Each structure stands twice: as C-alpha cells, then as structure tokens.
Amino acid sequence: MSEQSTDLREAVRRRYAEAAVKVTEGGTACCGPQPVEVDENFGSTLYAADERDALPAEAVAASLGCGNPTAVADLHEGERVLDLGSGGGIDVLLSARRVGPTGKAYGLDMTEEMLALALTNAKKAGATNVEFLKGTIEAIPLPENTIDVVISNCVINLSTDKASVFAETYRVLTPGGRIGVSDVVADDVLSAAQRAERGDYVGCIAGALSFTEYREGLEAAGFTNVEITPTHSVADGMHSAIVRAIKPATAEARAGATKSADDCCGVGACCTPAETPVDPTSTVAQAKAASGCGCQE
C-alpha cells in the first residue's frame, strides 16, 4: 500500500473512531446520544422511523451512511449476511432481525472504537445471531463461498483499492450470492479532480467511482446483472446510489459472464491492474499458465 493510501486509511479510521467515542460519551448524558451528523443526505434519517425505534439509540446515532442497504438487499430467513464497514452496527442488527435465528449477520470494521460500540449495541438489542470482525474490506477475514449477501453503506467509496474490495466480495460470496450496497457514485463526466473539489475523502465524496467505473470494476471481478440506481444527490454531479450485482451460480456462467474483448488466457481485464482469474478458485498466474498464455506478466 502506498504512503498516500496509508494516510487516507488512517484519516478514515481516525474520523470514525472519533464518531464512536462521541456517541459512546453521549450515551451517558441525560438525554442520550445525539446523531454524529444531522444531514438529509447522510445518517439515520435515511432509515424508517420503525427501524430506528427498534434499535439501541447508540446504533442509530452512529449511522454515517448514505442510504439504507437493508431496505434493498431483499434478505431472507436463514441467509448469511456480511456488512462491509459495519460501524456502530445499525445495518448488522437490522439484517439479523430479517434473517432470523437460522441466519447470521456479520459486521466487518477496522476501527476498534466502532467495534466496541457495535458489540455493546448488539448486547442491548439482544441479538444472538451476529458476529463482528476486525479487518479491512480489502482483505475480508472470512473463507470463500460462505456469505449469501454482502451489504455496505457508503463505505466502499472510502477504499483506496476498490478492485480488491470487489474481488474479496466476490470471493466470500457463495455461487449465486449477491450484493446490495449503498454508495456514493459520480457522474461519468466528472474528473477525479472535480470529484475531489466536491468534498474530502473522509466525507464520502472525493473517492467516488463514476457510474461506468463502478460497473466495470464489478464486472472485472466476475459479477453479472450489475444495476446502479441513483437515489438522491449528495453534491453537484455526485449521487447516493443503490448498487446490486450477482455472483454467477456456475463456473460456466462465470466464464461466459466475464468474457469480453479485454479477456484472455482465462483472465478478465488481462494485463491491467484489475485483472482477475475467470475461475475464482485459481490465481491469475495459474490461469495464464493453464491456458498456455504468452502474456505471463
């Protein structure tokens, strides 16, 4: 990881650690915790009143997302759900209620303070089918093919290595698994510099992919049926959007789905930084060697 990427990750970690501490300290006040941010584009106001009322006040107050992924993920009884960047646990707790006692909801976060807050919130909610993991969304600490649904709320946008996020998400999903995330997405006409002008990285805006970049990134990882639907504007040319995609159910479907003009040697996006093996059980090097590909770099 470059020094700049490390610095950005630390800035994100510090911002969310401060938010968790603020909520925790607010919970000891006479009137309970206040939302970390009050903005119609971000935070707990994007959840229905009955959802907010059913959860610990601290989980609601710590919500910093740009949408409500649990409202679009179409969760079912018995499913295993993973929330990338779970923060204070609001989406994990909502997911746990929807998948029921035979299902399970995992939350992944890199911030110790948020993880501590999430564990406290889970205990207050009486949730027994949840588990919170420490780690990064670029290196998910779960085995492959173990998750039915991946959700996330304005967190993928914060990553400086989104190709790894997409590849890791694909890896942990079961064949036929799906994603249903909320994220900030930029109009295709905006340059990286123009996106940066509209907000800092920690503020969930400057790191946004464009609609085309987001679609191509997911498809390069192997996803199909990619849908990116803007829901509301968060800045000029920047949108909160619902992103859905599916991991093909069979190896044949995966091969057909990822085949394009840029594919070669059993590798998607060949010879680019985003290259991935068509068969997720092999490495890029193994795929090229097996196909006898002359492009071995």
HELIX and SHEET records of a PDB file:
HELIX    1   1 GLU A    3  GLY A   26  1                                  24    
HELIX    2   2 SER A   44  LEU A   46  5                                   3    
HELIX    3   3 ALA A   49  ASP A   53  1                                   5    
HELIX    4   4 ALA A   57  ALA A   61  1                                   5    
HELIX    5   5 PRO A   69  ALA A   71  5                                   3    
HELIX    6   6 ILE A   90  VAL A   99  1                                  10    
HELIX    7   7 GLU A  112  ALA A  125  1                                  14    
HELIX    8   8 ILE A  156  LEU A  158  5                                   3    
HELIX    9   9 LYS A  162  VAL A  172  1                                  11    
HELIX   10  10 ALA A  192  GLU A  197  1                                   6    
HELIX   11  11 PHE A  211  ALA A  221  1                                  11    
HELIX   12  12 ALA A  251  THR A  258  1                                   8    
HELIX   13  13 VAL A  284  SER A  291  1                                   8    
SHEET    1   A 6 VAL A 130  LYS A 134  0                                        
SHEET    2   A 6 LYS A 104  ASP A 109  1                                        
SHEET    3   A 6 ARG A  80  LEU A  84  1                                        
SHEET    4   A 6 ILE A 147  ASN A 153  1                                        
SHEET    5   A 6 LEU A 173  ALA A 186  1                                        
SHEET    6   A 6 LEU A 209  SER A 210  1                                        
SHEET    1   B 7 VAL A 130  LYS A 134  0                                        
SHEET    2   B 7 LYS A 104  ASP A 109  1                                        
SHEET    3   B 7 ARG A  80  LEU A  84  1                                        
SHEET    4   B 7 ILE A 147  ASN A 153  1                                        
SHEET    5   B 7 LEU A 173  ALA A 186  1                                        
SHEET    6   B 7 MET A 238  ILE A 246 -1                                        
SHEET    7   B 7 THR A 224  ALA A 235 -1                                        
SHEET    1   C 2 VAL A 267  GLY A 268  0                                        
SHEET    2   C 2 THR A 276  PRO A 277 -1                                        
END                                                                             
